């Protein structure tokens, strides 16, 4: 059974620690002790209760790097107070259970608190080398799962490219590099023209397939240092580091022509892309740049779709390379 499920009714401070965002393994540790602590009688039990009281008081204020050390010391204190090693050797289920659990916990957690620890009680005890094993334990790192969840929170689940959050984080990093190097940064906002007719004609499943195909083509048309994200619906956004407005326009035209040349499912008709292009201005932020690209995109739609237009808010010449 997973540790976080030990103890059907968790004490209030466990819920509070969950609310504070304390790690799953740490809360699981508390829940295990809460579930087993009542089994320790007398003076030893009162000492254990005092130690349990100190944990929720101290832990929320500790830096994360000190938590493994704190758990190790805490486990040793508990083991000493309940004479855990001798109790475990005798198979004493009153004091040995808690001490043995802590020994296993601290050994499995080590320097990495992000572990999922599972304990399998051995009902009759398992004699090995003069000891009575009370639990079989297994532990696995949650880091991989947490990393996967972090990636998922920044990835569009349909297309596999970055979602809005992931894209904006990439923009933040690009602007940090821009401030060091002075190299330009540009944004392209692109929207599929009349995409509703694809969904109406072929259904949303086919429409989703088209969006995945478009995303794949956009990624394949860009440099490794560029970033493409799904901004919402059938709208995509592209980050171009080290690229000025004229260069970004050329990239936009390349993307437009790539989509125009794609083969679409039967009944979908041709699919085109309208794009707006803007260059980041020092002293502003990336949201302002995206807003200017959005205004250029809006003009591209108004002027007939299937074209790329640049931000003209500073009265720059408008670049328009529409196919005749």
Rosetta silent file (secondary structure, phi, psi, omega in degrees, C-alpha in Angstrom):
SEQUENCE: XXXXXXXXXXXXXXXXXXXXXXXXXXXXXXXXXXXXXXXXXXXXXXXXXXXXXXXXXXXXXXXXXXXXXXXXXXXXXXXXXXXXXXXXXXXXXXXXXXXXXXXXXXXXXXXXXXXXXXXXXXXXXXXXXXXXXXXXXXXXXXXXXXXXXXXXXXXXXXXXXXXXXXXXXXXXXXXXXXXXXXXXXXXXXXXXXXXXXXXXXXXXXXXXXXXXXXXXXXXXXXXXXXXXXXXXXXXXXXXXXXXXXXXXXXXXXXXXXXXXXXXXXXXXXXXXXXXXXXXXXXXXXXXXXXXXXXXXXXXXXXXXXXXXXXXXXXXXXXXXXXXX
SCORE:     score description
SCORE:     0.000 S_00000001
   1 L     0.000  139.568  179.514    0.000    0.000    0.000 S_00000001
   2 E   -66.818  144.161 -175.586    1.305    3.447   -0.799 S_00000001
   3 H   -59.654  -37.579 -175.674    2.412    5.374    2.247 S_00000001
   4 H   -66.009   -9.388  178.051    0.151    8.308    1.564 S_00000001
   5 H  -102.294   -0.664  177.543   -2.786    5.971    2.063 S_00000001
   6 L   -75.991  128.996 -177.742   -1.656    4.664    5.420 S_00000001
   7 L    87.568   90.297 -173.582   -3.908    6.074    8.092 S_00000001
   8 L   -60.897  -36.355 -179.762   -7.393    6.543    6.706 S_00000001
   9 L  -111.884   99.024 -179.017   -8.038    9.645    8.807 S_00000001
  10 L   -73.767  143.987  176.252   -5.047   11.941    8.621 S_00000001
  11 L   -65.049  160.591 -175.220   -4.575   14.434   11.454 S_00000001
  12 H   -57.513  -35.107 -176.060   -5.283   18.110   10.628 S_00000001
  13 H   -69.679  -21.781  174.808   -1.609   19.042   10.403 S_00000001
  14 H   -67.834  -44.025  176.136   -1.113   16.535    7.576 S_00000001
  15 H   -60.277  -40.576  179.753   -3.794   18.339    5.581 S_00000001
  16 H   -63.168  -42.292  179.216   -2.117   21.644    6.453 S_00000001
  17 H   -66.276  -37.228  173.979    1.255   20.386    5.217 S_00000001
  18 H   -58.448  -42.665 -179.831   -0.372   19.215    2.005 S_00000001
  19 H   -62.334  -36.353 -179.780   -1.767   22.721    1.617 S_00000001
  20 H   -75.257   -9.314  179.455    1.716   24.210    2.082 S_00000001
  21 L    86.703   18.207  176.913    3.035   22.030   -0.728 S_00000001
  22 L   -63.641  145.977 -170.672    5.306   19.823    1.384 S_00000001
  23 L   -58.920  154.387  179.971    6.508   16.863   -0.681 S_00000001
  24 H   -56.378  -43.256 -177.306    4.440   13.714   -1.051 S_00000001
  25 H   -65.078  -38.111 -179.346    7.125   11.634    0.625 S_00000001
  26 H   -67.080  -45.264  177.581    7.318   13.939    3.634 S_00000001
  27 H   -63.410  -39.126  177.312    3.572   13.927    4.143 S_00000001
  28 H   -59.931  -38.911  177.679    3.602   10.160    3.663 S_00000001
  29 H   -59.360  -46.681  179.936    6.186    9.932    6.433 S_00000001
  30 H   -63.576  -41.213 -177.654    3.925   11.855    8.787 S_00000001
  31 H   -65.663  -37.302  177.645    0.906    9.775    7.850 S_00000001
  32 H   -62.572  -46.222 -179.437    2.783    6.563    8.534 S_00000001
  33 H   -64.616  -40.548  178.492    3.824    7.765   11.972 S_00000001
  34 H   -60.915  -36.984 -179.075    0.299    8.989   12.689 S_00000001
  35 H   -72.913  -33.015 -174.064   -1.018    5.564   11.749 S_00000001
  36 H  -101.179  -18.822 -172.038    1.529    3.646   13.822 S_00000001
  37 H   -59.066  -33.904 -177.034    2.267    6.042   16.684 S_00000001
  38 H   -67.734  -10.947 -177.609   -0.659    4.968   18.801 S_00000001
  39 H   -83.186   -8.923 -178.430    0.882    1.484   19.025 S_00000001
  40 L   -95.042  115.329 -173.317    3.757    2.712   21.192 S_00000001
  41 L   -89.610  168.712  166.860    2.676    2.628   24.854 S_00000001
  42 H    63.499 -148.927 -175.790    3.786    4.402   28.035 S_00000001
  43 H   -60.900  -39.543  178.849    6.712    6.785   28.401 S_00000001
  44 H   -60.156  -41.932  179.270    8.141    5.815   25.049 S_00000001
  45 H   -62.838  -39.560  179.913    4.839    6.694   23.400 S_00000001
  46 H   -66.888  -38.139  176.722    4.776   10.131   25.066 S_00000001
  47 H   -62.665  -42.046  178.880    8.323   10.819   23.867 S_00000001
  48 H   -63.250  -40.791  178.293    7.292    9.844   20.376 S_00000001
  49 H   -60.431  -39.418  178.000    4.275   12.138   20.560 S_00000001
  50 H   -63.050  -44.088  178.611    6.569   15.031   21.478 S_00000001
  51 H   -62.563  -40.347  178.932    8.797   14.282   18.511 S_00000001
  52 H   -64.061  -34.981  178.266    5.767   14.083   16.248 S_00000001
  53 H   -65.169  -36.178 -176.698    4.633   17.473   17.514 S_00000001
  54 H   -71.123  -29.581 -175.048    8.000   19.007   16.605 S_00000001
  55 H   -60.252  -57.043 -178.175    7.952   17.781   13.018 S_00000001
  56 H   -66.900  -21.384  178.521    5.080   19.901   11.622 S_00000001
  57 H   -74.812  -40.920 -173.216    6.284   22.882   13.649 S_00000001
  58 H   -87.960  -42.119 -167.253    9.857   22.795   12.342 S_00000001
  59 H   -59.815  -43.472 -177.625    9.631   21.324    8.856 S_00000001
  60 L   -60.063  -19.631 -177.385    7.723   24.076    6.990 S_00000001
  61 L   -97.262   -0.456 -178.660   10.476   26.545    7.924 S_00000001
  62 L   -85.428  141.065  169.191   13.384   24.384    6.772 S_00000001
  63 L   -61.439  147.082 -175.184   15.132   24.973    3.428 S_00000001
  64 H   -58.651  -30.671 -178.895   14.416   22.057    1.107 S_00000001
  65 H   -67.139  -23.182 -178.111   18.092   21.045    1.107 S_00000001
  66 H   -91.293  -10.318 -175.124   17.954   20.409    4.868 S_00000001
  67 H   -61.705  -45.724  178.473   14.806   18.274    4.836 S_00000001
  68 H   -58.559  -41.612  178.958   16.592   14.936    4.133 S_00000001
  69 H   -62.933  -42.691  179.636   19.056   15.626    6.975 S_00000001
  70 H   -61.922  -43.669 -179.850   16.194   16.541    9.310 S_00000001
  71 H   -63.925  -38.131  179.235   14.313   13.349    8.450 S_00000001
  72 H   -64.087  -47.820  179.498   17.427   11.279    9.056 S_00000001
  73 H   -62.823  -42.910 -179.748   18.051   12.852   12.475 S_00000001
  74 H   -61.514  -43.758  178.353   14.381   12.562   13.356 S_00000001
  75 H   -62.188  -39.103  178.815   14.343    8.899   12.381 S_00000001
  76 H   -66.352  -40.558  178.457   17.421    8.218   14.503 S_00000001
  77 H   -61.113  -44.257  179.884   15.858    9.969   17.503 S_00000001
  78 H   -63.993  -44.826 -178.977   12.733    7.877   17.195 S_00000001
  79 H   -60.370  -41.428  179.676   14.740    4.689   16.773 S_00000001
  80 H   -66.673  -41.872 -175.624   16.807    5.478   19.877 S_00000001
  81 H   -67.287  -31.410 -177.832   13.797    6.394   21.984 S_00000001
  82 L  -104.771   15.538  179.421   11.945    3.213   21.264 S_00000001
  83 L    49.792   51.268 -168.515   15.031    0.998   21.369 S_00000001
  84 H   -65.063  -39.162 -175.242   14.227    0.178   17.783 S_00000001
  85 H   -66.755  -44.601  178.599   17.169   -1.967   16.785 S_00000001
  86 H   -66.036  -39.422 -178.446   16.760   -4.368   19.673 S_00000001
  87 H   -64.904  -41.457  179.480   13.001   -4.349   19.264 S_00000001
  88 H   -65.039  -38.025  179.245   13.256   -5.109   15.564 S_00000001
  89 H   -64.136  -34.766  179.940   15.694   -7.932   16.279 S_00000001
  90 H   -83.968   -9.905 -174.973   13.216   -9.429   18.765 S_00000001
  91 L    74.175   25.589 -179.893   10.278   -8.900   16.438 S_00000001
  92 L   -71.708  112.809 -174.336    8.638   -6.657   19.065 S_00000001
  93 L   -83.801   -7.176  177.176    5.625   -5.275   17.279 S_00000001
  94 L   -79.626  -54.965 -178.616    4.852   -2.569   19.833 S_00000001
  95 L   -97.596  -27.977 -175.479    8.045   -0.547   19.606 S_00000001
  96 H   -68.608  -31.200 -176.602    9.748   -2.254   16.693 S_00000001
  97 H   -59.682  -50.851 -177.548    7.131   -1.342   14.117 S_00000001
  98 H   -66.053  -47.049 -177.710    7.663    2.394   14.354 S_00000001
  99 H   -62.552  -44.795 -178.592   11.442    2.216   14.657 S_00000001
 100 H   -62.500  -40.664  179.428   11.787   -0.238   11.810 S_00000001
 101 H   -60.279  -41.011 -179.417    9.575    1.907    9.619 S_00000001
 102 H   -70.372  -38.100  177.183   11.763    4.932   10.276 S_00000001
 103 H   -59.984  -45.716  179.012   14.964    3.014    9.618 S_00000001
 104 H   -63.061  -44.478 -178.284   13.547    1.902    6.277 S_00000001
 105 H   -59.700  -51.651 -176.345   12.267    5.390    5.501 S_00000001
 106 H   -66.829  -34.054  178.464   15.508    7.198    6.207 S_00000001
 107 H   -68.670  -39.627 -177.468   17.542    4.585    4.344 S_00000001
 108 H   -77.422  -35.361 -179.277   15.300    4.737    1.295 S_00000001
 109 H   -70.384  -45.695 -179.902   14.906    8.509    1.238 S_00000001
 110 L    54.300 -132.908 -178.340   18.598    9.245    1.575 S_00000001
 111 L   -89.275   -0.323 -177.074   19.447   12.594    0.037 S_00000001
 112 L  -118.857  106.505 -177.872   16.418   12.585   -2.227 S_00000001
 113 L   -71.971  -22.376 -174.275   13.124   13.305   -0.491 S_00000001
 114 L   -81.477   73.395  178.868   11.204   12.787   -3.696 S_00000001
 115 E  -125.858  148.615  169.455   10.661    9.067   -3.271 S_00000001
 116 E  -106.050  114.984 -175.576    7.573    6.932   -3.330 S_00000001
 117 E  -108.714  131.432  177.123    8.000    4.351   -0.602 S_00000001
 118 E  -119.854  133.801  177.914    5.808    1.297   -0.274 S_00000001
 119 E  -114.489  132.032  174.998    5.796   -0.976    2.763 S_00000001
 120 E  -112.652  107.434 -179.659    4.430   -4.502    2.715 S_00000001
 121 E   -63.121  142.266  175.049    3.852   -5.774    6.283 S_00000001
 122 E  -102.332  104.084 -169.014    4.987   -9.328    6.971 S_00000001
 123 E   -53.606  -45.663 -175.611    2.180  -10.662    9.232 S_00000001
 124 E   -99.329    0.353 -175.868    4.147  -13.345   11.081 S_00000001
 125 E    81.490  144.657 -177.743    7.580  -11.803   10.722 S_00000001
 126 E  -121.363  106.815 -177.776   10.306  -13.169    8.472 S_00000001
 127 E   -71.365  121.846  176.333   13.459  -14.422   10.279 S_00000001
 128 E  -138.068  120.511  176.681   16.620  -13.457    8.373 S_00000001
 129 L    51.442   40.387  177.028   20.138  -13.628    9.904 S_00000001
 130 L    85.411   -6.243  176.878   18.776  -13.461   13.430 S_00000001
 131 E  -103.035  154.852  172.840   16.478  -10.505   12.702 S_00000001
 132 E  -105.797  112.284 -178.804   12.735  -10.580   12.294 S_00000001
 133 E   -77.173  122.909 -179.193   11.750   -8.617    9.197 S_00000001
 134 E   -97.237  -24.527 -179.002    8.522   -6.738    9.853 S_00000001
 135 E  -137.975  146.140  163.247    8.247   -4.926    6.520 S_00000001
 136 E  -104.179  131.754 -173.925    9.314   -5.402    2.945 S_00000001
 137 E  -123.913  146.201  170.758    9.995   -1.999    1.402 S_00000001
 138 E  -137.129  145.745 -179.205   10.456   -0.655   -2.082 S_00000001
 139 E  -137.798  141.970  173.545   11.227    2.901   -3.109 S_00000001
 140 E  -138.070  147.777 -178.251   11.377    4.676   -6.442 S_00000001
 141 E   -70.428  139.331  174.391   12.254    8.242   -7.267 S_00000001
 142 L   -91.849   -0.400 -176.330    9.400   10.546   -8.141 S_00000001
 143 H   -59.306  -43.409 -178.928   11.752   12.914   -9.953 S_00000001
 144 H   -62.381  -41.925 -179.965   11.068   11.355  -13.342 S_00000001
 145 H   -66.586  -41.922  179.033    7.338   11.554  -12.781 S_00000001
 146 H   -64.287  -40.351  177.374    7.578   15.127  -11.528 S_00000001
 147 H   -61.609  -40.752  178.997    9.746   16.068  -14.526 S_00000001
 148 H   -63.369  -41.550  178.609    7.166   14.492  -16.803 S_00000001
 149 H   -66.266  -36.946  176.974    4.385   16.438  -15.115 S_00000001
 150 H   -63.343  -43.548  178.082    6.406   19.640  -15.429 S_00000001
 151 H   -62.698  -41.917 -179.020    6.876   19.027  -19.148 S_00000001
 152 H   -62.790  -34.326 -179.271    3.185   18.273  -19.558 S_00000001
 153 H   -69.794  -12.898 -179.796    2.247   21.560  -17.888 S_00000001
 154 L  -113.588    7.938 -173.728    4.203   23.384  -20.622 S_00000001
 155 E  -122.674  137.526  174.713    3.107   21.252  -23.574 S_00000001
 156 L   -72.333  122.577 -173.340   -0.025   21.338  -25.697 S_00000001
 157 L   -66.290  -25.675 -178.275   -1.541   17.853  -25.292 S_00000001
 158 L   -79.221  -51.532 -171.146   -2.875   17.691  -28.856 S_00000001
 159 L   -95.558  -19.752 -177.938    0.096   18.821  -30.934 S_00000001
 160 L    81.837   -1.596  175.215    3.014   18.145  -28.578 S_00000001
 161 L   -90.146  178.663 -177.078    4.436   21.643  -29.060 S_00000001
 162 E   -67.124  143.282  171.197    4.644   24.228  -26.295 S_00000001
 163 L   -86.367 -173.025 -176.040    1.446   25.642  -24.856 S_00000001
 164 H   -59.575  -43.498 -179.798    1.054   29.300  -23.926 S_00000001
 165 H   -62.233  -48.513 -179.424    2.847   28.874  -20.593 S_00000001
 166 H   -62.545  -37.713  179.977    5.767   26.988  -22.117 S_00000001
 167 H   -66.652  -44.443 -179.242    6.066   29.490  -24.948 S_00000001
 168 H   -64.542  -33.990  175.986    6.134   32.510  -22.636 S_00000001
 169 H   -65.999  -38.711  175.798    8.845   30.863  -20.537 S_00000001
 170 H   -64.070  -36.465  177.043   10.902   30.360  -23.711 S_00000001
 171 H   -64.378  -41.686  178.527   10.349   34.051  -24.490 S_00000001
 172 H   -58.321  -43.484  179.378   11.623   35.050  -21.047 S_00000001
 173 H   -65.678  -40.225  179.335   14.819   33.101  -21.668 S_00000001
 174 H   -64.075  -37.551  179.270   15.216   34.654  -25.138 S_00000001
 175 H   -70.560  -32.781  175.221   14.853   38.154  -23.693 S_00000001
 176 H   -63.188  -41.255  177.397   17.501   37.413  -21.069 S_00000001
 177 H   -67.329  -38.620  179.048   19.885   36.465  -23.865 S_00000001
 178 H   -60.174  -40.577 -178.613   18.837   39.545  -25.845 S_00000001
 179 H   -67.248  -28.576  177.635   19.738   41.839  -22.945 S_00000001
 180 H   -80.171  -40.134 -171.364   23.209   40.300  -22.811 S_00000001
 181 H   -99.569  -25.020 -175.939   23.895   40.185  -26.546 S_00000001
 182 L    79.538    1.801 -179.962   21.754   42.972  -27.999 S_00000001
 183 L   -72.856  145.928 -176.598   20.602   40.652  -30.803 S_00000001
 184 L   -69.655  157.422  176.059   17.019   41.211  -32.054 S_00000001
 185 E  -132.801  133.062 -179.094   14.078   38.997  -31.134 S_00000001
 186 E  -128.392  159.872 -178.190   10.942   38.690  -33.254 S_00000001
 187 E  -127.629  139.207  171.246    7.514   37.099  -32.934 S_00000001
 188 E  -119.407  129.297  173.103    5.197   35.611  -35.554 S_00000001
 189 E  -111.863  126.236 -173.638    1.523   35.033  -34.790 S_00000001
 190 E  -127.388  142.480 -179.413   -0.197   32.739  -37.302 S_00000001
 191 E  -136.329  132.850  177.327   -3.809   31.700  -37.731 S_00000001
 192 E   -70.263  132.374 -177.370   -5.291   29.076  -40.049 S_00000001
 193 L   -79.341  132.380  173.603   -7.788   30.653  -42.429 S_00000001
 194 L    51.423   41.993 -176.973  -11.386   29.413  -42.341 S_00000001
 195 L   -68.317  -22.146 -178.461  -10.438   26.399  -40.256 S_00000001
 196 H   -58.193  -32.148 -177.915  -14.028   25.995  -39.094 S_00000001
 197 H   -67.476  -27.138  176.393  -14.954   24.525  -42.455 S_00000001
 198 H   -66.560  -47.453  178.118  -12.539   21.627  -41.843 S_00000001
 199 H   -63.050  -40.200 -178.795  -14.282   20.773  -38.577 S_00000001
 200 H   -67.354  -38.555 -175.392  -17.707   21.228  -40.178 S_00000001
 201 H   -81.336  -37.784 -170.601  -16.887   19.085  -43.207 S_00000001
 202 H  -116.253  -11.857 -177.778  -14.821   16.325  -41.637 S_00000001
 203 L    96.781  161.920 -174.896  -15.502   16.462  -37.900 S_00000001
 204 H   -69.366  -29.748  178.751  -13.381   17.535  -34.961 S_00000001
 205 H   -63.870  -43.740  177.158  -11.254   14.375  -34.957 S_00000001
 206 H   -66.394  -38.565  176.956  -10.084   15.124  -38.499 S_00000001
 207 H   -60.563  -40.204  176.967   -9.609   18.764  -37.534 S_00000001
 208 H   -62.900  -39.051  177.865   -7.366   17.694  -34.661 S_00000001
 209 H   -62.346  -38.698  177.802   -5.349   15.606  -37.098 S_00000001
 210 H   -64.922  -43.167  179.045   -4.867   18.645  -39.328 S_00000001
 211 H   -60.768  -40.242  177.945   -3.689   20.751  -36.372 S_00000001
 212 H   -64.988  -39.085  178.927   -1.125   18.092  -35.468 S_00000001
 213 H   -66.010  -42.191  178.742    0.083   17.998  -39.066 S_00000001
 214 H   -61.883  -46.530 -179.431    0.381   21.804  -39.192 S_00000001
 215 H   -58.645  -43.111  179.857    2.325   21.887  -35.911 S_00000001
 216 H   -62.433  -41.536 -179.861    4.736   19.242  -37.215 S_00000001
 217 H   -67.554  -39.079  179.050    5.315   21.197  -40.429 S_00000001
 218 H   -63.355  -46.615  179.423    5.916   24.452  -38.572 S_00000001
 219 H   -60.373  -42.592 -178.620    8.477   22.846  -36.273 S_00000001
 220 H   -68.357  -17.459 -178.632   10.203   21.214  -39.241 S_00000001
 221 L   -93.870   -2.883 -174.466   10.476   24.551  -41.045 S_00000001
 222 L  -109.176  164.924  175.298   12.233   26.374  -38.204 S_00000001
 223 L   -73.952  165.034  179.649   15.752   26.439  -36.797 S_00000001
 224 L   -62.627  -34.803 -177.399   16.640   24.479  -33.685 S_00000001
 225 L   -80.849   -8.535  177.841   16.842   27.679  -31.606 S_00000001
 226 L   -81.912  158.970 -179.166   13.367   28.822  -32.695 S_00000001
 227 E  -131.006  131.398  174.806   10.273   27.951  -30.674 S_00000001
 228 E  -116.843  139.470  179.656    6.765   27.291  -31.922 S_00000001
 229 E  -136.370  160.316  173.750    3.757   27.116  -29.628 S_00000001
 230 E   -93.129  117.122 -175.349    0.028   26.701  -29.858 S_00000001
 231 E   -83.561  -23.599  178.783   -1.483   29.982  -28.772 S_00000001
 232 E   151.043  138.436  178.751   -5.047   28.687  -28.758 S_00000001
 233 L    57.707 -124.067  178.444   -7.501   26.986  -31.117 S_00000001
 234 L  -102.500   25.306 -178.513   -6.025   27.128  -34.619 S_00000001
 235 E  -106.811  133.047 -179.849   -3.600   29.926  -33.729 S_00000001
 236 E  -121.634  156.386 -179.432    0.162   29.347  -33.496 S_00000001
 237 E  -135.604  142.866 -175.149    2.989   31.572  -32.300 S_00000001
 238 E  -127.427  132.793  175.212    6.681   31.515  -33.207 S_00000001
 239 E  -104.104  126.997 -178.282    9.663   32.919  -31.304 S_00000001
 240 E  -122.271   94.052  174.912   12.679   33.871  -33.440 S_00000001
 241 E   -68.250  155.007  175.601   15.824   34.751  -31.477 S_00000001
 242 L    55.055   36.838 -176.885   18.589   36.668  -33.288 S_00000001
 243 L  -137.741  125.992  178.097   16.126   37.695  -36.010 S_00000001
 244 L   -87.308 -175.616 -173.629   15.084   41.209  -37.027 S_00000001
 245 H   -63.365  -43.749 -179.303   11.771   42.242  -38.579 S_00000001
 246 H   -64.674  -41.894  178.151   12.827   41.662  -42.189 S_00000001
 247 H   -65.122  -39.323  179.302   14.247   38.242  -41.368 S_00000001
 248 H   -65.913  -35.594  176.948   11.118   37.298  -39.421 S_00000001
 249 H   -62.217  -41.716  179.155    8.965   38.307  -42.385 S_00000001
 250 H   -63.438  -38.604  176.462   10.910   35.932  -44.612 S_00000001
 251 H   -64.070  -42.744  179.423   10.366   33.135  -42.087 S_00000001
 252 H   -59.497  -42.389  178.786    6.644   33.957  -41.984 S_00000001
 253 H   -65.236  -37.420  176.925    6.443   33.698  -45.758 S_00000001
 254 H   -62.223  -43.695  179.254    8.219   30.363  -45.665 S_00000001
 255 H   -65.348  -41.128 -179.524    5.701   29.061  -43.124 S_00000001
 256 H   -61.583  -45.628 -178.883    2.778   30.411  -45.143 S_00000001
 257 H   -68.816  -34.274  177.304    3.943   28.721  -48.318 S_00000001
 258 H   -60.735  -45.859 -179.622    4.655   25.464  -46.465 S_00000001
 259 H   -67.958  -40.101 -179.249    1.069   25.294  -45.213 S_00000001
 260 H   -62.541  -28.166 -177.871   -0.364   26.301  -48.600 S_00000001
 261 L   -90.735   -2.277 -179.047    1.479   23.383  -50.222 S_00000001
 262 L   -70.864  142.820  171.737    0.294   20.787  -47.714 S_00000001
 263 L   -81.729  125.445 -179.001   -2.009   18.067  -48.907 S_00000001
 264 L  -100.063  158.195  176.722   -5.250   18.187  -46.933 S_00000001
 265 L   -57.886  149.245  179.369   -7.739   15.352  -46.336 S_00000001
 266 L   -56.085  133.830  179.900  -10.341   14.901  -49.053 S_00000001
 267 L    93.472  -11.169 -178.769  -13.231   17.288  -48.523 S_00000001
 268 L   -86.787  -18.673 -175.481  -11.209   19.788  -46.504 S_00000001
 269 L    72.730 -172.123  178.475  -10.269   21.963  -49.461 S_00000001
 270 L   -79.443  154.397 -179.776   -7.091   24.021  -49.443 S_00000001
 271 L  -125.402  131.665 -179.180   -5.767   25.427  -46.184 S_00000001
 272 L  -125.806  169.127 -174.403   -3.953   28.741  -45.882 S_00000001
 273 E  -129.597  133.593  170.319   -2.244   30.718  -43.158 S_00000001
 274 E  -107.032  140.143 -173.671   -2.386   34.396  -42.241 S_00000001
 275 E  -136.048  144.199  172.335    0.537   35.758  -40.241 S_00000001
 276 E  -119.741  139.731 -173.225    1.479   38.868  -38.293 S_00000001
 277 E  -125.628  136.548  176.868    5.101   39.737  -37.540 S_00000001
 278 E  -146.084  149.780  176.724    6.601   42.047  -34.889 S_00000001
 279 E  -106.132  138.952  178.649   10.058   42.708  -33.459 S_00000001
 280 L   -62.686  137.641  177.288   10.654   43.100  -29.731 S_00000001
 281 L  -109.914  124.738  177.044   11.364   46.664  -28.615 S_00000001
 282 L   -54.385  141.083 -178.408   13.686   47.226  -25.646 S_00000001
 283 L    93.248   -8.529  175.550   11.858   48.730  -22.710 S_00000001
 284 L  -108.637 -158.607  175.059    8.643   46.820  -23.446 S_00000001
 285 L  -135.065  174.591 -174.361    7.740   43.181  -22.760 S_00000001
 286 H   -69.692  -29.268  178.142    6.982   40.143  -24.859 S_00000001
 287 H   -63.141  -37.692  178.292    3.222   40.515  -24.364 S_00000001
 288 H   -66.348  -37.662  177.599    3.399   43.930  -26.049 S_00000001
 289 H   -65.039  -44.006  178.825    5.319   42.384  -28.955 S_00000001
 290 H   -63.600  -38.495  178.639    2.726   39.624  -29.318 S_00000001
 291 H   -61.905  -39.693  178.350   -0.051   42.238  -29.222 S_00000001
 292 H   -69.105  -38.321  175.419    1.561   44.100  -32.147 S_00000001
 293 H   -63.527  -36.144  179.040    1.957   40.837  -34.063 S_00000001
 294 H   -65.725  -39.069  178.084   -1.716   40.149  -33.371 S_00000001
 295 H   -66.255  -38.751  176.333   -2.723   43.516  -34.838 S_00000001
 296 H   -65.098  -38.779  176.426   -0.686   42.764  -37.957 S_00000001
 297 H   -62.248  -41.756  179.690   -2.384   39.361  -38.165 S_00000001
 298 H   -60.931  -41.443  178.693   -5.794   41.028  -37.890 S_00000001
 299 H   -65.974  -37.193  177.959   -4.935   43.307  -40.823 S_00000001
 300 H   -61.885  -38.787  176.944   -3.788   40.289  -42.837 S_00000001
 301 H   -65.394  -44.658 -177.776   -7.195   38.705  -42.278 S_00000001
 302 H   -65.017  -31.919 -175.099   -8.996   41.902  -43.239 S_00000001
 303 L   -89.332   10.170  171.879   -6.959   42.319  -46.408 S_00000001
 304 L   122.933    0.780  178.906   -7.878   38.917  -47.811 S_00000001
 305 L    66.386  176.125  178.875   -6.089   36.226  -45.761 S_00000001
 306 L    52.808   51.484  178.883   -3.230   33.990  -46.952 S_00000001
 307 L  -156.345  163.257  176.254   -0.612   36.681  -46.436 S_00000001
 308 E  -115.218  129.785  176.394    2.076   37.887  -44.048 S_00000001
 309 E  -127.393  146.502  179.361    2.033   41.439  -42.703 S_00000001
 310 E  -100.701  160.071  174.009    4.466   43.133  -40.359 S_00000001
 311 L   -59.663  125.085  179.516    3.800   45.469  -37.467 S_00000001
 312 L  -116.258   24.396 -174.666    3.561   49.001  -38.894 S_00000001
 313 L   -67.617  -15.117  174.742    2.971   50.855  -35.634 S_00000001
 314 L  -106.885   25.189  177.431    6.132   52.919  -36.225 S_00000001
 315 L    61.232   32.582  173.379    5.073   53.767  -39.777 S_00000001
 316 L   -74.675  156.056  174.062    7.433   51.212  -41.281 S_00000001
 317 L   -61.468  139.364  178.758    6.692   50.115  -44.850 S_00000001
 318 L   -82.743  126.250  177.424    4.299   47.169  -44.862 S_00000001
 319 L   -92.512  123.915 -178.444    5.791   44.052  -46.386 S_00000001
 320 L  -139.288  115.073 -175.992    3.218   42.037  -48.296 S_00000001
 321 L  -121.929   56.248 -176.378    4.253   39.146  -50.467 S_00000001
 322 L   -76.597  137.515  175.276    0.880   37.646  -51.357 S_00000001
 323 L   -63.680  141.951  178.277    0.738   35.120  -54.173 S_00000001
 324 L   -78.156    0.000    0.000   -1.129   36.435  -57.161 S_00000001
